[in-house]
Amino acid sequence: MNTKLAAVVAVAGLLVAARPVAAHHAFAAEFDADKPVKLTGAVTKIEWTNPHAWFYVDVTDETGKVTNWGLELGSPNGLMRAGWTRNSMKIGDVVTVEASRAKSGTPNANARVVTLKNTGQRLFAASSQGQQP
């Protein structure tokens, strides 16, 4: 009886541990490298989480309409290796982002380069573009 219980607990533990891996995706599954976009706006939110960090920017178009774009970055570890810290970008900072649009047509993109307007610093986004899952 104890062996069956141990087996059930072990399987449940493996399923729980595998869940974050399932959330990871290949770049090509969600983004289109042939649809580049360059966005400028103010940062509204930053999520420094695994497997990908995200930040959000209010972008105003030619008609004055504001759209909140979600921009995927690499993992926090990859960002730190690329020179980022949690304080590299703050809410309210104006940034220009070079990215690849989401295939879904939603206002989401995979960032490649983030340029901070106040300093001109270019931060590379540790993008998953071109990497295999």
C-alpha positions as CSV (number, residue, x, y, z in Angstrom):
1,M,0.0,0.0,0.0
2,N,2.8,2.4,0.8
3,T,4.4,1.7,-2.6
4,K,1.2,2.7,-4.4
5,L,0.9,5.9,-2.4
6,A,4.6,6.7,-3.1
7,A,4.0,6.1,-6.8
8,V,1.0,8.4,-6.9
9,V,2.8,11.2,-5.1
10,A,5.8,10.8,-7.4
11,V,3.6,11.0,-10.5
12,A,1.8,14.0,-9.1
13,G,5.1,15.7,-8.3
14,L,6.3,15.1,-11.9
15,L,3.1,16.6,-13.4
16,V,3.4,19.7,-11.2
17,A,7.1,20.1,-12.0
18,A,6.4,19.7,-15.8
19,R,3.7,22.4,-15.9
20,P,6.1,25.5,-16.2
21,V,7.9,23.7,-19.0
22,A,4.6,23.4,-20.9
23,A,4.2,27.2,-20.7
24,H,7.4,27.7,-22.7
25,H,7.1,28.0,-26.4
26,A,9.2,28.3,-29.5
27,F,9.4,31.7,-31.0
28,A,7.9,30.6,-34.3
29,A,4.8,29.2,-32.6
30,E,3.7,32.7,-31.6
31,F,5.7,35.4,-33.4
32,D,6.5,36.2,-37.0
33,A,10.0,37.3,-37.8
34,D,8.8,38.5,-41.2
35,K,6.6,41.1,-39.5
36,P,8.9,43.5,-37.7
37,V,7.4,46.4,-35.7
38,K,9.0,49.4,-34.1
39,L,7.1,50.9,-31.2
40,T,7.6,53.9,-29.0
41,G,5.7,54.5,-25.8
42,A,5.7,54.7,-22.0
43,V,6.2,51.5,-19.9
44,T,3.1,50.7,-17.9
45,K,4.0,47.3,-16.4
46,I,7.0,45.0,-16.0
47,E,6.8,41.3,-15.2
48,W,10.2,39.8,-14.4
49,T,9.2,36.2,-14.5
50,N,10.2,32.8,-16.0
51,P,10.2,31.5,-18.6
52,H,10.0,34.9,-20.3
53,A,9.9,38.4,-18.8
54,W,7.2,40.7,-20.2
55,F,6.7,44.5,-20.2
56,Y,3.9,46.6,-21.5
57,V,4.0,49.9,-23.3
58,D,1.2,52.4,-24.1
59,V,1.7,53.3,-27.8
60,T,-0.2,56.2,-29.4
61,D,-0.9,55.8,-33.2
62,E,-1.3,58.5,-35.8
63,T,-5.0,59.0,-34.9
64,G,-4.3,59.5,-31.2
65,K,-5.6,56.0,-30.2
66,V,-3.6,54.4,-27.4
67,T,-2.9,50.7,-27.4
68,N,-1.2,48.8,-24.6
69,W,1.3,46.4,-26.2
70,G,2.7,43.4,-24.5
71,L,6.4,42.7,-25.3
72,E,8.1,39.4,-24.5
73,L,11.7,39.4,-23.5
74,G,14.0,36.5,-22.8
75,S,14.3,34.8,-19.4
76,P,15.4,36.9,-16.5
77,N,18.7,34.9,-16.4
78,G,19.3,35.7,-20.1
79,L,18.5,39.3,-19.6
80,M,21.0,39.6,-16.7
81,R,23.6,38.0,-18.9
82,A,22.8,40.6,-21.5
83,G,23.4,43.4,-19.0
84,W,19.9,44.0,-17.6
85,T,19.0,44.5,-14.0
86,R,15.5,44.8,-12.5
87,N,16.0,48.5,-12.5
88,S,17.2,48.9,-16.2
89,M,13.6,49.9,-17.2
90,K,11.1,51.5,-14.9
91,I,7.4,52.2,-15.2
92,G,6.9,55.5,-16.9
93,D,10.2,55.2,-18.9
94,V,9.7,56.0,-22.6
95,V,11.2,53.3,-24.8
96,T,11.5,52.4,-28.4
97,V,11.3,48.7,-29.1
98,E,12.3,46.7,-32.2
99,A,10.3,43.5,-32.2
100,S,8.5,40.8,-34.2
101,R,4.7,40.9,-34.2
102,A,2.5,38.2,-32.8
103,K,1.0,35.8,-35.4
104,S,-2.4,36.2,-33.6
105,G,-2.8,39.8,-34.6
106,T,-3.0,40.9,-31.0
107,P,-0.9,43.8,-29.7
108,N,1.9,41.5,-28.6
109,A,5.4,41.2,-29.9
110,N,8.7,39.5,-29.1
111,A,11.3,42.3,-28.4
112,R,14.8,42.2,-29.8
113,V,16.1,45.6,-28.8
114,V,14.9,48.1,-26.3
115,T,16.2,51.7,-26.4
116,L,15.7,53.9,-23.4
117,K,14.8,57.4,-24.5
118,N,16.2,59.3,-21.5
119,T,19.8,57.8,-21.9
120,G,19.8,56.3,-25.5
121,Q,21.0,53.0,-24.0
122,R,20.2,50.0,-26.2
123,L,19.4,46.8,-24.3
124,F,19.3,43.5,-26.1
125,A,16.2,41.5,-25.1
126,A,17.7,38.0,-24.9
127,S,15.0,37.1,-27.5
128,S,14.0,33.5,-28.2
129,Q,13.9,34.3,-31.9
130,G,15.9,31.7,-33.8
131,Q,16.3,29.4,-30.8
132,Q,14.8,25.9,-30.6
133,P,12.5,25.0,-27.7
